[in-house]
Amino acid sequence: MNSTVTIGIPVYHGEEFLKETVDSLLAQTFSAWRAAFSIDGPDLASEDVCRQYLADPRFSLTIQPERLGWVRNISWLQRQADTEFWCYQQQDDLLHPSYLEMLIEEANRRPGAAVVYCDIETFGDRTQRFEGESVVGSPLNRQLSLLTDHFAGVAFRGLTRVSALVETGGGLVENDVDNFAAETVWIATMATWGDLVRVPATLYRKRYHANNAHAVWLSWDRSQRVHAWTTHCHDILEVAMRIAESRAECWLLWMTTLNRLTASRATSYLPWADLADEDRAAMIDELLERTRRLARIDLDTLLGASWRVIGRRSHQFIAAGV
């Protein structure tokens, strides 16, 4: 059987848990896959583990000549996929044996789905369950749903249609706050292509430990978190604006982003109830300043208003207690 799924396995000092992870892939009831290791810079210990699997022709190994970082390493792996589907496999996570089979069955039933994903159970230093409800409907409704109700990167660990990756340019974009929430912005990018569909079964186990790439995000103080969150809201707004078809839709997406910025119900990453109006106003000012400085979103043209008017209406949004 020809390969249907490319499994991308980015590796960075992953020797401790990598064998257990790959063995969970080998235990899959669906076997039409191939897996690509990409070691993020020379790393003999991880290389030794990866080479144990190369006798199986479904595996390949690339050692990057220098450190790319997790965003660019995963992006590199995505670009190697020439199968129908792509799947990201974190080096220390575990798959239920029916993970691929169940997701592919659902993807075949839902040709308009960009991503099909399952629920996640965590283990190790943190025990939790993540469920990401399906995001379906028009492109506008999908983006509004993501802005309002979603933050956790559940869909990022799902099965992605390669055509969605190709037609959206891949979707993973670095930022200057340790790539905070880049996977959530990726999810929004996939939602510009099609639906995000949940399979309500716990088929993926995420391991939490001291060396998780995202652990640093939780160590930041409030000011660092505010800056990271504002950066994230800028990046997800940039994606959302791509699907707007009218000025009214642009304003709706902007105001929904302000609500995410200042009082999100999608995450408790910031102490929303403790933020004063002046805190929220400062966050809006930072978002406006970042948008003007980076010039990746032509906000004044999209909204048909001057920056002064945009700022005034945005602050009125806070004053109204929306």
C-alpha positions as CSV (number, residue, x, y, z in Angstrom):
1,M,0.0,0.0,0.0
2,N,1.3,3.5,-0.9
3,S,1.9,5.9,1.9
4,T,-1.1,8.0,2.8
5,V,0.3,9.9,5.8
6,T,3.6,11.6,6.4
7,I,4.5,11.7,10.1
8,G,6.9,14.5,10.9
9,I,8.9,14.0,14.0
10,P,11.0,17.0,15.0
11,V,13.7,16.0,17.5
12,Y,15.7,18.2,19.8
13,H,17.6,16.4,22.7
14,G,14.8,13.9,22.6
15,E,16.7,10.7,23.4
16,E,15.0,10.2,26.8
17,F,11.5,9.6,25.5
18,L,11.9,9.2,21.7
19,K,11.9,5.4,21.6
20,E,8.7,5.1,23.5
21,T,7.1,7.6,21.2
22,V,8.2,5.9,18.0
23,D,7.1,2.5,19.3
24,S,3.6,3.9,19.8
25,L,3.7,4.9,16.1
26,L,4.8,1.4,15.1
27,A,1.8,0.0,17.1
28,Q,-0.7,1.8,14.8
29,T,-3.5,-0.3,13.3
30,F,-3.1,1.8,10.2
31,S,0.2,1.1,8.5
32,A,0.2,3.2,5.3
33,W,2.4,5.9,6.7
34,R,6.0,7.1,6.5
35,A,7.9,9.0,9.2
36,A,10.5,11.6,8.8
37,F,12.9,12.5,11.7
38,S,14.4,15.9,11.6
39,I,17.1,16.4,14.3
40,D,17.4,20.1,15.1
41,G,21.1,20.5,14.9
42,P,23.8,17.8,15.5
43,D,22.8,15.6,18.4
44,L,24.5,12.2,18.6
45,A,22.3,10.8,21.4
46,S,19.1,11.5,19.5
47,E,20.7,10.3,16.2
48,D,21.5,7.0,17.8
49,V,17.9,6.4,18.7
50,C,16.6,7.5,15.3
51,R,19.0,5.2,13.5
52,Q,17.5,2.2,15.2
53,Y,14.5,2.5,13.1
54,L,16.0,3.1,9.6
55,A,15.9,-0.5,8.7
56,D,12.2,0.0,8.3
57,P,11.9,1.8,4.9
58,R,9.1,3.9,6.1
59,F,11.6,6.0,8.2
60,S,14.0,8.6,7.0
61,L,16.4,10.8,8.9
62,T,17.7,14.3,8.3
63,I,20.1,16.1,10.6
64,Q,19.8,19.9,10.3
65,P,23.3,21.5,10.1
66,E,22.3,24.1,12.7
67,R,19.5,24.8,15.2
68,L,16.3,25.9,13.5
69,G,14.0,26.1,16.5
70,W,10.7,24.2,16.8
71,V,8.7,26.4,14.5
72,R,11.2,26.3,11.6
73,N,12.0,22.6,12.1
74,I,8.3,21.6,12.0
75,S,7.8,23.9,8.9
76,W,10.7,22.1,7.2
77,L,9.1,18.8,7.9
78,Q,5.7,20.0,6.5
79,R,7.4,20.9,3.3
80,Q,8.6,17.4,2.8
81,A,5.1,15.9,2.8
82,D,3.9,14.7,-0.6
83,T,1.2,12.4,0.7
84,E,-2.5,13.1,1.2
85,F,-2.1,13.8,4.9
86,W,0.4,15.2,7.3
87,C,0.7,14.6,11.0
88,Y,3.0,16.1,13.6
89,Q,4.3,13.7,16.2
90,Q,6.0,15.4,19.2
91,Q,9.1,13.5,20.3
92,D,7.8,12.7,23.8
93,D,4.1,12.1,23.2
94,L,2.2,8.8,22.8
95,L,-0.4,7.6,20.3
96,H,-3.3,5.2,20.9
97,P,-3.0,2.3,18.5
98,S,-6.1,3.4,16.6
99,Y,-5.1,7.1,16.4
100,L,-4.3,7.2,12.7
101,E,-7.1,4.8,11.7
102,M,-9.9,6.7,13.4
103,L,-8.7,10.2,12.2
104,I,-8.2,9.0,8.6
105,E,-11.7,7.5,8.5
106,E,-13.2,10.8,9.7
107,A,-11.1,12.8,7.2
108,N,-12.3,10.6,4.4
109,R,-15.9,11.3,5.5
110,R,-15.2,15.0,5.7
111,P,-13.4,16.2,2.5
112,G,-13.9,19.8,3.5
113,A,-11.9,19.3,6.7
114,A,-8.5,20.9,6.8
115,V,-7.7,19.1,10.1
116,V,-9.2,16.2,11.9
117,Y,-8.1,15.8,15.6
118,C,-8.9,14.0,18.8
119,D,-9.0,14.8,22.5
120,I,-5.7,14.9,24.4
121,E,-4.9,13.5,27.8
122,T,-1.8,14.8,29.6
123,F,0.5,12.8,31.9
124,G,3.8,13.3,33.7
125,D,4.1,16.6,35.6
126,R,0.6,17.7,34.7
127,T,-2.7,15.7,34.4
128,Q,-5.4,17.3,32.4
129,R,-7.8,16.6,29.5
130,F,-8.0,18.9,26.4
131,E,-11.0,18.9,24.1
132,G,-11.2,21.3,21.2
133,E,-14.8,21.5,19.8
134,S,-15.1,21.3,16.0
135,V,-14.8,24.6,14.1
136,V,-17.1,24.6,11.1
137,G,-19.2,26.8,8.9
138,S,-18.3,29.7,6.7
139,P,-14.7,31.1,6.8
140,L,-15.9,34.1,8.8
141,N,-17.7,32.0,11.3
142,R,-14.7,29.7,11.8
143,Q,-12.4,32.7,12.5
144,L,-15.0,34.2,14.9
145,S,-15.3,30.9,16.7
146,L,-11.5,30.6,17.1
147,L,-11.1,34.2,18.3
148,T,-13.9,33.8,20.9
149,D,-13.6,30.2,22.2
150,H,-10.3,28.6,21.3
151,F,-6.7,28.7,22.5
152,A,-5.2,25.3,23.3
153,G,-3.4,23.8,20.4
154,V,-5.4,20.6,20.2
155,A,-5.9,20.6,16.5
156,F,-2.2,21.1,15.9
157,R,-1.7,17.5,17.0
158,G,-4.2,16.2,14.5
159,L,-4.3,14.9,10.9
160,T,-3.9,17.7,8.4
161,R,-4.7,17.6,4.7
162,V,-1.5,18.4,2.8
163,S,-3.5,20.4,0.2
164,A,-4.5,22.8,3.1
165,L,-0.8,23.1,4.1
166,V,0.2,23.9,0.5
167,E,-2.5,26.3,-0.3
168,T,-2.1,28.3,2.9
169,G,1.7,28.3,2.8
170,G,2.1,26.1,5.9
171,G,0.8,28.5,8.5
172,L,3.6,28.3,11.2
173,V,5.1,31.7,11.8
174,E,7.7,32.7,14.3
175,N,7.3,35.6,16.7
176,D,9.6,37.5,19.0
177,V,8.2,36.2,22.3
178,D,9.7,32.7,22.1
179,N,7.1,31.7,19.5
180,F,4.3,32.0,22.0
181,A,1.1,30.3,20.8
182,A,2.4,29.9,17.2
183,E,0.5,26.6,17.0
184,T,-2.8,28.4,17.7
185,V,-2.1,30.8,14.9
186,W,-1.4,27.8,12.7
187,I,-4.8,26.4,13.6
188,A,-6.4,29.7,12.5
189,T,-4.5,29.5,9.2
190,M,-5.8,26.0,8.6
191,A,-9.3,27.2,9.3
192,T,-9.0,29.7,6.4
193,W,-8.9,26.6,4.1
194,G,-11.6,24.4,5.7
195,D,-13.3,23.0,8.8
196,L,-11.5,21.7,11.9
197,V,-13.2,18.5,12.9
198,R,-13.1,16.8,16.3
199,V,-13.2,13.1,16.8
200,P,-14.5,12.8,20.4
201,A,-12.1,10.1,21.6
202,T,-8.9,10.4,23.7
203,L,-6.3,9.0,21.3
204,Y,-3.3,11.2,22.0
205,R,-1.3,11.4,25.3
206,K,0.8,14.5,25.8
207,R,3.7,14.3,28.2
208,Y,4.5,17.2,30.5
209,H,8.0,17.5,31.9
210,A,10.5,20.2,32.9
211,N,12.0,20.4,29.4
212,N,8.8,21.0,27.4
213,A,9.4,23.8,24.9
214,H,6.3,25.6,26.2
215,A,7.1,25.4,29.9
216,V,8.9,28.8,29.8
217,W,5.6,30.5,28.8
218,L,4.1,29.6,32.2
219,S,7.2,31.0,34.1
220,W,6.7,34.6,32.8
221,D,5.5,37.3,35.1
222,R,2.4,39.3,34.3
223,S,4.0,42.0,32.1
224,Q,5.7,39.3,30.0
225,R,2.5,37.5,29.6
226,V,0.6,40.6,28.6
227,H,3.3,41.3,25.9
228,A,3.1,37.7,24.7
229,W,-0.7,37.7,24.6
230,T,-0.8,41.0,22.7
231,T,1.7,39.6,20.2
232,H,-0.4,36.5,19.8
233,C,-3.6,38.6,19.2
234,H,-1.8,40.5,16.5
235,D,-0.7,37.3,14.7
236,I,-4.1,35.7,14.9
237,L,-5.8,38.9,13.7
238,E,-3.5,38.9,10.7
239,V,-4.8,35.4,9.7
240,A,-8.4,36.3,10.4
241,M,-8.4,39.3,8.2
242,R,-7.4,37.2,5.1
243,I,-11.0,35.9,4.8
244,A,-12.9,39.2,5.4
245,E,-15.0,40.1,2.4
246,S,-16.3,43.5,3.5
247,R,-15.5,46.4,5.7
248,A,-18.2,45.3,8.1
249,E,-16.6,41.9,8.4
250,C,-13.2,43.6,9.0
251,W,-14.7,45.6,11.9
252,L,-16.3,42.6,13.3
253,L,-13.1,40.7,13.3
254,W,-11.2,43.6,14.8
255,M,-13.7,44.1,17.7
256,T,-13.7,40.3,18.3
257,T,-9.9,40.4,18.5
258,L,-10.1,43.2,21.0
259,N,-12.4,41.1,23.1
260,R,-9.9,38.2,22.9
261,L,-7.1,40.6,23.8
262,T,-8.7,42.1,26.9
263,A,-11.2,39.6,28.3
264,S,-10.7,36.2,26.6
265,R,-12.9,33.4,27.7
266,A,-10.7,30.9,25.8
267,T,-7.9,30.7,28.3
268,S,-6.9,31.7,31.8
269,Y,-3.4,32.7,30.7
270,L,-4.0,36.2,32.0
271,P,-6.0,37.1,35.2
272,W,-8.8,38.7,33.2
273,A,-10.9,39.6,36.3
274,D,-8.0,41.5,37.9
275,L,-7.3,43.7,34.8
276,A,-8.4,47.3,35.3
277,D,-9.7,49.4,32.4
278,E,-6.3,51.1,32.2
279,D,-4.6,47.8,31.8
280,R,-7.0,46.9,28.9
281,A,-6.5,50.3,27.3
282,A,-2.7,49.8,27.5
283,M,-3.0,46.4,25.8
284,I,-5.1,48.0,23.0
285,D,-2.4,50.7,22.6
286,E,0.3,48.0,22.4
287,L,-1.7,46.1,19.8
288,L,-2.2,49.2,17.7
289,E,1.4,50.2,17.9
290,R,2.6,46.7,16.9
291,T,0.2,46.6,14.0
292,R,1.4,50.0,12.7
293,R,5.1,49.1,13.2
294,L,5.1,45.7,11.6
295,A,2.8,46.8,8.8
296,R,1.7,43.2,8.1
297,I,-2.0,44.2,8.5
298,D,-3.1,47.2,6.5
299,L,-5.6,47.9,9.3
300,D,-6.6,51.5,8.4
301,T,-7.4,50.5,4.8
302,L,-9.3,47.4,5.9
303,L,-11.4,49.4,8.4
304,G,-11.7,52.5,6.2
305,A,-10.7,54.8,9.1
306,S,-7.7,56.7,10.3
307,W,-5.5,55.3,13.0
308,R,-6.8,58.0,15.3
309,V,-10.4,57.0,14.7
310,I,-9.6,53.3,15.1
311,G,-7.9,54.1,18.4
312,R,-10.8,56.1,19.6
313,R,-13.4,53.5,18.7
314,S,-11.3,50.8,20.2
315,H,-11.0,52.6,23.5
316,Q,-14.8,53.3,23.5
317,F,-15.1,49.5,23.2
318,I,-13.4,49.2,26.6
319,A,-15.3,52.1,28.1
320,A,-18.6,50.5,27.1
321,G,-17.6,47.4,29.1
322,V,-18.0,45.1,26.1
